[in-house]
Structures are given as structure tokens and as C-alpha cells.
């Protein structure tokens, strides 16, 4: 059995679609507060407004870094992270450099993630590393797990929600197996029902990215 708090406390309510209006972002932030989720995940340009709306709320503000391809320079990612933190973000979902990972330039991937993680942790901000598993072979996913553990990431995450695939059970099992126990697991992409949220929770996920927050949590209400 799970409680409302169990599932609500896992959800990063996602507001990342490029065509969302200011009004929709504001409504989404109020929804996140009403349903008492963990965080609301907004686009970088929306962080300041989201932080204002949720100033008196326990719901934290998350934003994305190097989104959605991970191919911006390390300096740009660090700047994005620092600006987001100044604007009120308390968690950052950073996309690793997919092309560099597939090129087996693991030193680049490590240094890239290490720089962002260091900037965030210096300000007590949580870092989640997005893999985008739909583009990766198992060997590459395992390398990403190892690197994320080495740099001290707080979470690893399956996908952006904008690739060709989402959270697959076999990937979640692989990620949990090959990552340090201190690193938590986030499923994103295709988590649209309460049943699916419970399934990924059983696989070790402590966070999920969801746009279907209301539908998931109304079942528990």
C-alpha cells in the first residue's frame, strides 16, 4: 500500500513544453502547491516567477541545464546553473553530453558534470543527471552511472521526455545496479498513471517526472 504523501513526494511536476504561456506556468505552479508535490520543474526563463509564486510553499523549484541535448559547453552549463540558483532554483536536472559519452570521451563527460555539480553543491542545490537512455547502449548507460557516482550527483534520471523513449523497466534496473547507493533514481518519460508510478517506485525510484500529476494524484485523493 502507498499513501498520498508517498507518491506526491516523488513527483517533479513538469512544465517544460516550449509552447506553455506565462499563464500556464503560473497555473502549473499553483497546481504543484495544491497537490503538495516535491518540486515543479520549469524552463530556465520561468524560474524567477515560479520561485515568487511558491515563496511560501514547501514545493521547491527545479529547472533544466543543457536541455534537451546536453551539448552546450561546460562554461555555459555552469553559467546556466548559477543563474538558475540566483533566480530561486533548488534542484537542477542537467543533461550529460550525449555525443561525448557515445564517443567514449569519458573524461569530458566527467569534467562537464563535475563542474555543474560543484557549482550547485556549493549552494546546497540538488543535481540530477539526465542520461537520455533512448540514444544509449547498455555499456554507455553503465559508464554514465559510474561517472554520475564519481562526481557526486544526487540523482540519475532516465530521459528528458523529449527524446524517442522514456522510462523503461530494464533501464531502471540497470541504472540502480550500477550506481552508488547514495545516488537516487528518477524515472521520466511515460509516467502517466498511478499504477505506473507505483511500478517504478518498486524498482527503486524516489522521484518521477510527470505532466499527468493531477490524474495520478486524484486517484489517491
DRENPAMAR-77979 format. One line per 5 residues: number of its first residue (from 0); their letters; for each residue x, y, z of N, C-alpha, C. Coordinates in steps of 0.05 Angstrom, whole numbers, plus 5000, padded with zeros to 4 digits. Example, Ala and Ser with C-alpha at 12.3 -4.5 7.8 and 13.67 -1.06 7.14 Angstrom:
0) as) 5264:4886:5156:5246:4910:5156:5264:4934:5156 | 5257:4955:5142:5273:4979:5143:5258:5001:5157
***
This chain:
0) xxxxx) 5017:4976:5000:5000:5000:5000:5018:5025:5000 | 5009:5045:4986:5023:5071:4986:5003:5093:4995 | 5014:5113:5006:4998:5136:5015:4999:5159:4994 | 4982:5178:4998:4983:5202:4981:5010:5215:4982 | 5020:5217:5007:5046:5231:5011:5069:5216:4998
5) xxxxx) 5067:5189:4998:5088:5173:4985:5091:5181:4956 | 5069:5183:4942:5070:5188:4913:5074:5218:4907 | 5059:5235:4921:5062:5264:4916:5091:5273:4921 | 5104:5261:4942:5131:5268:4949:5152:5258:4929 | 5143:5242:4909:5161:5233:4888:5161:5251:4864
10) xxxxx) 5140:5267:4861:5134:5280:4835:5149:5307:4831 | 5163:5308:4809:5172:5334:4798:5151:5341:4776 | 5133:5360:4782:5112:5368:4763:5125:5383:4740 | 5124:5371:4716:5139:5382:4693:5123:5402:4677 | 5136:5426:4673:5125:5448:4657:5147:5457:4638
15) xxxxx) 5154:5439:4619:5177:5444:4602:5170:5447:4572 | 5145:5442:4565:5137:5445:4537:5143:5473:4527 | 5154:5476:4503:5163:5502:4493:5140:5522:4488 | 5116:5512:4485:5093:5530:4478:5077:5538:4502 | 5085:5531:4526:5070:5539:4550:5071:5569:4553
20) xxxxx) 5048:5581:4559:5047:5610:4564:5054:5617:4593 | 5058:5643:4598:5063:5651:4626:5039:5643:4644 | 5015:5646:4634:4991:5639:4650:4992:5609:4656 | 4999:5592:4637:5000:5563:4642:5022:5556:4661 | 5044:5570:4660:5066:5565:4680:5056:5572:4708
25) xxxxx) 5042:5595:4711:5032:5603:4737:5011:5584:4747 | 4994:5575:4730:4973:5555:4738:4986:5529:4746 | 5007:5521:4731:5021:5496:4738:5035:5498:4765 | 5046:5520:4771:5059:5524:4798:5038:5522:4820 | 5015:5534:4816:4994:5532:4836:4983:5504:4839
30) xxxxx) 4982:5489:4816:4975:5461:4818:4995:5445:4834 | 5020:5450:4830:5041:5437:4845:5038:5442:4875 | 5031:5467:4882:5027:5473:4910:5002:5460:4921 | 4981:5460:4906:4955:5448:4915:4958:5418:4920 | 4974:5405:4903:4976:5376:4905:5001:5367:4922
35) xxxxx) 5015:5387:4932:5037:5382:4951:5059:5363:4940 | 5067:5368:4915:5087:5351:4903:5115:5360:4913 | 5136:5345:4904:5163:5352:4913:5172:5378:4901 | 5171:5379:4874:5180:5404:4860:5163:5409:4836 | 5166:5433:4826:5156:5440:4799:5181:5445:4782
40) xxxxx) 5181:5431:4758:5205:5433:4740:5197:5452:4717 | 5210:5475:4716:5203:5495:4696:5227:5501:4678 | 5221:5515:4656:5242:5523:4638:5259:5545:4652 | 5285:5548:4644:5302:5567:4658:5290:5596:4659 | 5277:5604:4638:5266:5632:4638:5242:5635:4657
45) xxxxx) 5232:5613:4667:5209:5614:4685:5216:5611:4714 | 5241:5607:4720:5249:5601:4748:5242:5624:4767 | 5249:5648:4760:5244:5671:4778:5214:5673:4785 | 5197:5671:4765:5168:5674:4770:5158:5650:4787 | 5168:5626:4781:5159:5603:4796:5168:5606:4825
50) xxxxx) 5192:5615:4830:5201:5619:4857:5185:5640:4872 | 5176:5660:4858:5158:5681:4871:5132:5668:4879 | 5120:5653:4861:5093:5641:4866:5095:5622:4889 | 5117:5607:4891:5120:5586:4911:5136:5594:4935 | 5139:5620:4939:5156:5630:4960:5148:5620:4988
55) xxxxx) 5121:5618:4992:5111:5609:5018:5103:5579:5018 | 5112:5565:4997:5104:5537:4994:5128:5518:4999 | 5122:5494:5009:5144:5474:5012:5153:5463:4985 | 5138:5468:4964:5145:5458:4937:5170:5473:4927 | 5190:5458:4920:5215:5470:4910:5214:5475:4880
60) xxxxx) 5231:5492:4871:5233:5498:4842:5257:5483:4830 | 5251:5468:4809:5272:5454:4793:5273:5467:4766 | 5297:5467:4754:5299:5474:4726:5319:5456:4712 | 5321:5460:4686:5338:5442:4669:5363:5457:4659 | 5385:5442:4656:5410:5454:4648:5420:5438:4623
65) xxxxx) 5429:5453:4603:5438:5440:4578:5416:5424:4565 | 5392:5433:4567:5368:5419:4558:5361:5425:4529 | 5353:5406:4513:5350:5377:4520:5372:5360:4509 | 5393:5371:4497:5413:5354:4484:5439:5351:4499 | 5444:5368:4519:5468:5365:4535:5493:5375:4521
70) xxxxx) 5491:5387:4498:5514:5393:4481:5525:5421:4484 | 5513:5438:4501:5525:5464:4507:5551:5461:4521 | 5568:5481:4520:5595:5479:4533:5592:5477:4563 | 5613:5468:4575:5614:5466:4604:5610:5494:4617 | 5624:5514:4606:5621:5541:4617:5593:5551:4615
75) xxxxx) 5579:5544:4593:5551:5553:4590:5533:5538:4610 | 5538:5513:4615:5522:5498:4634:5526:5509:4663 | 5551:5515:4669:5557:5527:4696:5543:5554:4699 | 5544:5570:4678:5531:5596:4679:5501:5593:4683 | 5489:5574:4667:5461:5568:4669:5454:5560:4698
80) xxxxx) 5470:5542:4709:5465:5532:4736:5466:5555:4756 | 5487:5572:4755:5490:5593:4774:5467:5614:4772 | 5460:5620:4747:5438:5639:4743:5411:5627:4754 | 5406:5602:4748:5382:5589:4758:5381:5589:4789 | 5403:5584:4801:5404:5584:4831:5399:5612:4841
85) xxxxx) 5411:5632:4829:5405:5660:4837:5376:5667:4834 | 5363:5655:4814:5335:5661:4809:5316:5645:4826 | 5326:5626:4842:5309:5611:4861:5307:5582:4857 | 5322:5570:4838:5321:5541:4834:5336:5527:4857 | 5323:5505:4867:5335:5490:4889:5344:5462:4879
90) xxxxx) 5337:5455:4855:5345:5430:4843:5350:5435:4813 | 5370:5420:4802:5378:5424:4774:5378:5396:4761 | 5365:5394:4738:5366:5370:4721:5384:5376:4697 | 5408:5365:4698:5428:5371:4677:5431:5348:4658 | 5431:5354:4632:5434:5333:4611:5464:5329:4607
95) xxxxx) 5472:5304:4609:5500:5298:4603:5505:5302:4573 | 5530:5304:4565:5536:5308:4537:5534:5281:4522 | 5512:5277:4509:5506:5251:4497:5527:5243:4476 | 5534:5262:4458:5554:5256:4437:5581:5249:4448 | 5590:5263:4469:5616:5257:4481:5615:5230:4495
100) xxxxx) 5593:5223:4508:5590:5197:4520:5592:5175:4499 | 5578:5179:4477:5578:5158:4456:5605:5157:4442 | 5620:5178:4444:5648:5178:4433:5668:5167:4452 | 5658:5159:4475:5675:5148:4497:5695:5168:4507 | 5688:5193:4505:5705:5214:4517:5695:5218:4546
105) xxxxx) 5701:5198:4562:5690:5198:4589:5702:5220:4606 | 5727:5228:4601:5739:5250:4616:5724:5276:4612 | 5715:5280:4586:5699:5304:4581:5673:5303:4596 | 5659:5281:4594:5633:5278:4607:5636:5282:4638 | 5657:5270:4649:5662:5273:4678:5667:5302:4686
110) xxxxx) 5685:5315:4671:5692:5343:4678:5668:5361:4675 | 5652:5356:4654:5628:5372:4649:5608:5371:4672 | 5602:5346:4680:5583:5342:4702:5595:5351:4729 | 5620:5346:4732:5633:5354:4757:5632:5384:4762 | 5635:5400:4740:5635:5429:4743:5607:5438:4751
115) xxxxx) 5586:5427:4739:5559:5435:4746:5552:5426:4774 | 5559:5402:4781:5554:5391:4808:5567:5408:4829 | 5592:5415:4825:5607:5431:4844:5594:5458:4848 | 5586:5471:4826:5573:5497:4828:5546:5495:4844 | 5532:5474:4839:5506:5470:4853:5510:5463:4882
120) xxxxx) 5527:5444:4888:5531:5435:4915:5543:5457:4933 | 5558:5475:4921:5569:5498:4937:5546:5515:4948 | 5522:5512:4936:5499:5528:4945:5477:5510:4955 | 5484:5485:4962:5466:5465:4973:5442:5460:4955 | 5448:5459:4929:5427:5454:4908:5431:5425:4898
125) xxxxx) 5409:5411:4895:5410:5383:4885:5414:5381:4855 | 5429:5361:4847:5435:5356:4819:5425:5329:4810 | 5409:5329:4788:5401:5304:4776:5413:5303:4748 | 5426:5280:4741:5439:5277:4715:5420:5262:4697 | 5413:5274:4674:5395:5262:4654:5412:5247:4634
130) xxxxx) 5405:5221:4630:5421:5204:4611:5410:5206:4582 | 5384:5207:4579:5370:5203:4552:5377:5175:4541 | 5367:5155:4556:5373:5127:4550:5366:5118:4522 | 5346:5130:4510:5338:5121:4483:5360:5123:4463 | 5380:5139:4468:5402:5142:4449:5427:5125:4457
135) xxxxx) 5426:5111:4480:5450:5099:4491:5448:5068:4490 | 5472:5056:4486:5475:5027:4490:5479:5022:4520 | 5476:4997:4528:5478:4990:4556:5506:4997:4567 | 5527:4992:4551:5554:4999:4560:5556:5029:4566 | 5543:5046:4550:5544:5075:4554:5527:5083:4578
140) xxxxx) 5505:5070:4583:5489:5075:4607:5505:5069:4632 | 5519:5046:4631:5535:5038:4655:5557:5058:4659 | 5570:5068:4638:5591:5088:4641:5579:5114:4653 | 5555:5121:4644:5542:5145:4655:5536:5141:4685 | 5528:5117:4693:5523:5111:4721:5548:5115:4737
145) xxxxx) 5570:5104:4727:5595:5106:4741:5604:5135:4744 | 5603:5150:4723:5611:5178:4723:5594:5194:4742 | 5568:5190:4741:5550:5204:4759:5556:5199:4788 | 5563:5174:4794:5571:5167:4822:5597:5181:4829 | 5616:5182:4811:5642:5194:4816:5640:5223:4822
150) xxxxx) 5623:5237:4807:5621:5266:4811:5603:5274:4834 | 5590:5255:4846:5573:5261:4870:5545:5271:4863 | 5535:5264:4840:5507:5272:4833:5488:5261:4854 | 5466:5275:4858:5446:5267:4877:5426:5247:4865 | 5420:5250:4839:5402:5232:4825:5413:5226:4798
155) xxxxx) 5405:5203:4787:5407:5198:4758:5379:5196:4747 | 5375:5203:4722:5348:5206:4711:5348:5194:4683 | 5326:5180:4676:5325:5165:4651:5325:5181:4626 | 5310:5203:4625:5306:5217:4600:5295:5245:4604 | 5296:5260:4582:5286:5288:4583:5255:5289:4580
160) xxxxx) 5244:5268:4567:5216:5269:4559:5213:5280:4531 | 5235:5288:4518:5234:5299:4491:5250:5282:4471 | 5260:5259:4480:5274:5241:4462:5254:5221:4450 | 5265:5199:4441:5247:5179:4427:5237:5157:4446 | 5245:5159:4472:5236:5139:4491:5236:5151:4519
165) xxxxx) 5224:5135:4538:5222:5145:4565:5234:5125:4585 | 5220:5122:4607:5229:5106:4629:5222:5076:4624 | 5242:5060:4619:5238:5031:4614:5248:5016:4639 | 5233:4995:4646:5240:4979:4669:5268:4968:4668 | 5277:4958:4645:5303:4946:4644:5325:4967:4648
170) xxxxx) 5320:4992:4639:5339:5013:4644:5340:5021:4673 | 5317:5022:4686:5316:5029:4714:5331:5009:4731 | 5328:4983:4725:5342:4962:4739:5372:4964:4734 | 5380:4969:4709:5408:4972:4703:5420:4996:4717 | 5406:5018:4717:5417:5043:4730:5420:5039:4760
175) xxxxx) 5400:5026:4772:5402:5021:4801:5425:5003:4808 | 5429:4983:4791:5450:4963:4796:5478:4975:4794 | 5482:4995:4776:5509:5004:4770:5515:5032:4782 | 5498:5042:4799:5503:5068:4811:5506:5065:4841 | 5522:5082:4853:5526:5082:4882:5499:5084:4896
180) xxxxx) 5497:5071:4919:5471:5071:4933:5463:5099:4942 | 5482:5116:4947:5476:5144:4955:5463:5160:4933 | 5466:5151:4908:5454:5166:4885:5425:5155:4881 | 5406:5173:4881:5378:5165:4878:5370:5164:4849 | 5347:5152:4844:5338:5145:4817:5312:5160:4810
185) xxxxx) 5312:5173:4787:5288:5187:4777:5279:5176:4750 | 5254:5169:4749:5242:5159:4723:5227:5183:4710 | 5232:5187:4685:5218:5208:4670:5213:5198:4642 | 5189:5205:4632:5181:5196:4605:5161:5173:4607 | 5136:5180:4603:5115:5159:4602:5103:5152:4629
190) xxxxx) 5108:5168:4650:5096:5162:4676:5070:5178:4678 | 5048:5165:4669:5023:5179:4666:5000:5169:4684 | 5005:5147:4698:4984:5135:4714:4994:5129:4742 | 4976:5126:4761:4983:5118:4788:4997:5091:4788 | 4986:5072:4772:4997:5046:4770:5026:5046:4761
195) xxxxx) 5032:5062:4741:5060:5064:4732:5078:5077:4752 | 5068:5097:4767:5084:5109:4788:5091:5089:4809 | 5072:5072:4816:5077:5052:4837:5097:5031:4826 | 5095:5024:4801:5114:5005:4789:5143:5015:4790 | 5147:5040:4783:5175:5050:4782:5185:5054:4811
200) xxxxx) 5167:5060:4829:5174:5062:4857:5185:5035:4867 | 5172:5014:4860:5181:4987:4868:5208:4980:4856 | 5215:4993:4834:5241:4988:4821:5263:5006:4833 | 5256:5022:4853:5277:5037:4867:5276:5067:4862 | 5257:5077:4846:5255:5105:4841:5244:5121:4865
205) xxxxx) 5257:5143:4871:5246:5160:4892:5236:5187:4881 | 5240:5191:4855:5228:5214:4841:5217:5205:4814 | 5197:5219:4805:5187:5215:4777:5182:5243:4765 | 5186:5245:4739:5178:5269:4725:5151:5264:4713 | 5132:5282:4716:5105:5277:4707:5092:5303:4698
210) xxxxx) 5077:5301:4676:5058:5323:4669:5030:5315:4677 | 5025:5289:4682:4999:5279:4689:4995:5279:4719 | 5006:5298:4733:5005:5299:4762:4977:5297:4773 | 4959:5313:4762:4932:5314:4773:4918:5287:4770 | 4920:5275:4747:4908:5249:4743:4919:5227:4761
215) xxxxx) 4945:5228:4765:4958:5208:4783:4948:5211:4812 | 4948:5236:4821:4943:5241:4850:4913:5241:4856 | 4896:5248:4837:4867:5247:4843:4858:5219:4850 | 4871:5199:4838:4864:5171:4845:4868:5166:4875 | 4890:5177:4886:4896:5173:4914:4879:5190:4932
220) x) 4871:5214:4922:4853:5230:4939:4827:5216:4944
***
